[in-house]
Amino acid sequence: MTTENENENNKKIPKHLAIILDGNGRWAKKRHLPRLLGHRAGLRKLENMVRLVKREGIRYFSVYAFSTENWTRPKMEVDGLMSLFRFYIRHKVEEIKAEGARIRFCGRKNKIPEDLLEQMNWAEEYTKDQNILDFILCINYGGRAEIIDAVNKIIDSGQKNITEEDLRKNFYLPDVPDPDLIIRTSGELRLSNFWLWESAYSEYYFTDTYWPDFDEAELKKALEDYAGRDRRYGGLKK
Ligand code: FPP
């Protein structure tokens, strides 16, 4: 389900760009600030990134904002992140909509505070007709959880044998194509349970830059690198 995309200069661009937003904590620590201020700086960076990504002609932009494992962080940090998500929805959805972007959330809906869940549903409904960019916020997302949830749905339906397509149809966002490029900031070299199934043929780009410092020049560098990759999906070189 991955499709090649080109911009007006015939440059290969990812149709779906995914970013693992990492390094907020270390960004804050370097400045002797509380971790939450690192997340706040990360949020600010994200606001601008939506515009930049849209300008590059990318159709789907997903970010790993909170994993199924992140609940194990100290309560103060978890609560602070939930408040940042609330802030974002309350104050930024209008701007996102004006950019022609549709907001979508991806992940398990359990554990998320009720009021935040209501805001998330509202934001999705309010922006659902925008069709220039799908901005996907992965919150309480885990690739393993997504696969397990899909399998359980299929079991509930009584089906005995499944195909890859059956599984895909039961994922959280079945219409979203697989990520073409996954960027991870902050120097960590792992996927951490993000788009586990969907990343089978994704290209990866790692940078040492902490997420709050990731800027337009960094994005362009990653996209330039991607444009030069030769994707074969297990086949032979053309
Ligand atoms: C990882 O950095 C980052 C997170 C767990 C949270 C990312 C969230 C944001 C940038 C806020 C986004 C807001 C919205 C609305 C999506 P880390 O804390 O693991 O950093 P560290 O590895 O340096 O400690």
Boltz pocket constraint, residues with backbone or C-beta under 6 A from the ligand:
constraints:
  - pocket:
      binder: B
      contacts: [[A, 21], [A, 22], [A, 23], [A, 24], [A, 25], [A, 26], [A, 27], [A, 38], [A, 39], [A, 40], [A, 42], [A, 43], [A, 46], [A, 63], [A, 64], [A, 65], [A, 66], [A, 70], [A, 81], [A, 84], [A, 85], [A, 88], [A, 137], [A, 186], [A, 211]]
      max_distance: 6.0
